[in-house]
Amino acid sequence: MSERLEMITRDNWEEFLSAPVAVLMLGKTDCANCTRWTEELQGLLANEQWWPTVRFGKMLIDTPGLLKFKKANPWLSEVDDLPFNVLYKDGERVKSYAGSGGDRLDNRLKRVLDA
C-alpha cells in the first residue's frame, strides 16, 4: 500500500477519524471490487498534489478486533455494498457512498471542502 493510503486498524481508527479531513474506505479481504478500488486509489495518491491535506485510509471490516469501531458506528450494520467510502471532517461523518471511482471521490471531496 502507498504511504498515503493508511491501513486502519483497531489501534489507530480513532486517531485517523479525528483528522481535519479523512476518507475511510471500508472493504473486506475477499472483495474483488475493494481490491480494484484500492489499486485505483493508490494510483491517484501517487500524485502528491491530489488532495495533499486529506488523509486516506482503508479498513478491512472482516478483521478481528473492530468491535469498538462497529459499536461507535452503528450505521455500519446497514452497509450492504462494498467498497464503502466515508468522508469525515473534523471527526464528523459528513458524506458516505458505496462504490469506487476517482472522479466520484474527487467531486465529493470538493463538495465537502467547499461547503
C-alpha positions in Angstrom: 0.0 0.0 0.0 1.2 3.5 -0.7 2.3 5.7 2.2 -0.7 7.9 1.6 -3.2 5.1 1.9 -3.0 4.1 5.6 -4.1 0.7 6.9 -6.7 1.5 9.6 -7.0 -1.0 12.5 -8.4 -1.2 15.9 -5.3 0.6 17.2 -5.5 3.7 15.0 -9.1 4.3 13.8 -10.0 6.9 16.4 -6.9 9.0 15.7 -7.4 8.7 12.0 -11.0 9.8 12.0 -10.2 12.8 14.1 -8.1 14.3 11.3 -9.3 17.6 9.8 -10.3 15.7 6.7 -10.2 11.9 6.2 -11.5 9.4 3.7 -12.1 5.9 5.0 -12.6 3.1 2.5 -14.3 0.1 4.0 -13.8 -3.3 2.4 -13.3 -7.0 3.1 -10.4 -9.3 2.5 -12.2 -11.3 -0.2 -13.8 -8.4 -2.0 -12.6 -8.1 -5.6 -14.2 -4.7 -6.1 -12.4 -3.4 -3.0 -9.1 -4.6 -4.3 -9.7 -2.8 -7.6 -10.7 0.4 -5.8 -7.6 0.2 -3.6 -5.4 -0.1 -6.7 -7.1 2.9 -8.4 -6.9 4.9 -5.2 -3.2 4.1 -4.8 -2.6 5.3 -8.4 -4.4 8.6 -7.6 -2.4 9.0 -4.3 0.9 8.5 -6.2 0.3 12.1 -7.3 1.4 14.1 -4.2 -0.8 17.1 -5.4 -4.0 15.1 -5.4 -5.7 16.2 -2.1 -2.4 16.6 -0.2 -4.1 17.7 3.0 -6.6 14.8 3.2 -5.8 11.6 5.0 -6.8 8.4 3.2 -7.3 5.1 4.9 -8.5 1.5 4.3 -10.2 -0.7 6.8 -11.0 -4.3 6.3 -14.2 -4.8 8.3 -13.9 -8.5 8.5 -10.6 -8.3 10.5 -10.9 -9.3 14.1 -10.8 -6.7 16.8 -13.0 -4.0 15.4 -15.9 -4.3 17.9 -15.2 -0.8 19.4 -15.3 0.7 15.9 -18.5 -1.1 15.0 -20.2 -0.1 18.2 -19.2 3.5 17.7 -20.6 3.4 14.2 -24.0 1.7 14.2 -24.7 2.8 10.6 -22.1 0.2 9.6 -24.7 -2.6 10.1 -26.7 -1.1 7.2 -23.8 -1.2 4.7 -24.6 -3.8 2.1 -22.3 -2.9 -0.8 -18.5 -2.7 -0.7 -16.3 -0.9 -1.2 -18.0 1.8 1.0 -16.4 5.2 1.4 -16.9 7.6 4.3 -15.7 11.2 4.4 -15.0 12.8 7.7 -14.4 16.4 8.5 -13.2 17.4 12.0 -14.1 13.9 13.3 -17.7 14.0 12.0 -19.1 11.8 9.2 -20.2 14.2 6.5 -20.7 12.0 3.4 -20.7 8.4 2.5 -21.4 6.3 -0.5 -20.9 2.8 -1.9 -18.7 2.1 -5.0 -15.5 3.4 -6.4 -14.1 5.9 -8.9 -11.6 8.7 -8.6 -13.9 11.2 -10.2 -16.7 10.4 -7.8 -14.4 10.8 -4.8 -12.9 14.0 -6.2 -16.4 15.5 -6.6 -17.5 14.6 -3.1 -14.3 16.0 -1.6 -14.9 19.2 -3.5 -18.4 19.5 -2.1 -17.3 18.7 1.5 -14.4 21.1 1.5 -16.0 23.9 -0.4 -19.0 23.9 1.9 
